[in-house]
Amino acid sequence: MRKISNRIFSFIIYGFAFVTVLLLAFVIYFIVHEALPVFETVGVKDFLLGQRWMPLDSSANPSYGIFNFTAATVYVSVIAVLLAVIISVGTALYLSCAASERTRGFLYSFIDLLAAIPSVVYGFIGLVVLVKLFLRSGHPSGSSVLTAAIVLAVMILPFLISSISDTMLKIKEEYQPASSALGIAEWHMAAEIILPLSLKSIFLNMILAVSRAMGETMAVMMVMGNANLFPRLLGKSETIASLIALEMGTASAGSTHYHALYAAGLVLMVLLLIINLTITAIHKKISP
Amino acid sequence: MKSKKLIALLLSAVLVFSVAACTPKESASSDTAENSQTESTGSDSNAFKSSIMFCGSTSLYPIISSLASSFTEEYETWNTVDSSFPEDHISIYVAPGGSGVGVSALLDGTCDFGMLARTIKDTEKEDLGDGYTEYIVAKDALTVSVNAENPICDTIDDMSGETIRQIFSGEFTTWDQVDSSLPGEEIQVFIRDLSGGAYEVFQNTVMGDSEVTPAATQSASMTELATNIAANQWAIGYAGFGAYNNANENEQVLQAMKVDGVECTQETILSGDYTIQRPVMFVGNTEPTESEQAFIDYVFSDVGVEVIEDNGYIPAFTVE
């Protein structure tokens, strides 16, 4: 009897897992299916490496090149993660080594709250505070890759902090008794044991954070300027996610423009897939 | 070990599906089109149509959806609209999705009326067939606005179409190129996103064959566009007439330029003298049913005028 109910239970569990995989497969199928026509009409090379994007039928010479968008997507995410990781490592060190159990729980709830704020709110704050600040300090348009990277950095902070401090806590638990017994000072332990040992995990989390940052749409769209230019730190640019959000609503279904937007989504998805596979590969290598 | 299995499963699923993706392309899409077509003709021949479906332009969406809800609230059932109608509940659905979607949904038969915020293309008109009717609800115009703190406001209030074209195409990059009395600050060009109806209107009426500079900042909505111009002293952009008036409600933050000597006002837009404008309309491809006609009459009434004006557009009709 027990065996049968176990069987049924595991069957259901497998079923759910399968549905998830099936969903993903369906999404991929759909995107690939909708993206393929553009490679026939435009060509893979022109699409990936072209820098001119003029999708309207009404224009004399439509062209679909997403190189600038792809570059901007990677660029802004990497800058954001670099900015965020400095703060995250500091915060995580404090949370795992200095804060008492109570403070930690208290602060965690605030960090979680940071993650719960809708991205449009971040974007709006970025627009009315950061962009204005940039304008006042002499930046000609206020919106730039750096502006977007700062907003994005704040948005990925919760993820980075909680995952890094989790690792640090684990390491601390492992080495605390030994180091206390040896009479090693708390901060010495943090600097000599915890930080070096968590470097690998920090690195992995950074890559993971890049992949999270790449998909962010709304907040980035509001402060990045959305101009089809090759990304420079203080220049305007546009990410793939913003491109799709801005233009999908009005691209007429079945047009090359529509397919090109799906293809841009496919490029984003492939980028994410590459990153995730890299992480799995690295993870296997560094974890014993 | 488990994750390995899962990845293997996932990858194989992806493979299977991507292979499948290459084959049934054509058949699948034509199938759905056929299905929906037969469905729509089927329901048309039915006796009474108690639900109406609008789909398309995001500019017209708030107007029609607010009219639809007030219409439904006021009458609830069709027999209160007209006693000859059956006692069916009124249901009017409005779905936003952009002008292009409006036309394609109408073609697919997934809606009864397509909403557009631009003139209809000849090819689209052809596709929709002989039953094509357009109901122009309102007019929307694009102002060529600069920041009110720009010193240009004191010296120039009129720009030629050619000057505007040179600014937006990036031939002029600093303000002193527009007029030598102005400082040599960089011009910040603000536009709507490429596929928005406004972009096309501006392209057709002002830009002609030249293209808007890639350095122009795209905004996702007219409100955002107006806010952007208001926030940057050296900005210029084509804020919509409604967004322009909303932004200036409390204090003058934007200054609209005359275009070739014509000021952007309600009169000049309606008379057609001000050329940077577009119709906001919905279109159908069959003779409206009695219930549809009742709602259309409601749109073209005093209530309609009020809602259109509230949304910052200019009613394209007058109520006698």
Interface residues (C-beta under 8 A of the other chain):
Chain A: A17 V21 L22 L24 A25 F26 I28 Y29 V32 H33 L36 R52 W53 M54 P55 L56 S58 S59 A60 L127 V131 K132 L135 P140 S141 G142 S143 M221 M222 G225 N226 A227 N228 L229 K236 E238 A245 L246 E247 G249 T250 A251 S252 A253 G254 S255 H257 T280
Chain B: S3 L6 I7 L9 L10 A13 V14 V16 F17 S18 A20 A21 C22 K25 T58 P96 G97 G98 S99 G100 V101 V103 S104 E185 E186 Q188 D193 L194 S195 G196 G197 Y199 E200 Q203 N204 D209 E211 P214 A215 A216 T217 Q218 S219 A220 E224 T227 A231 N232 W234
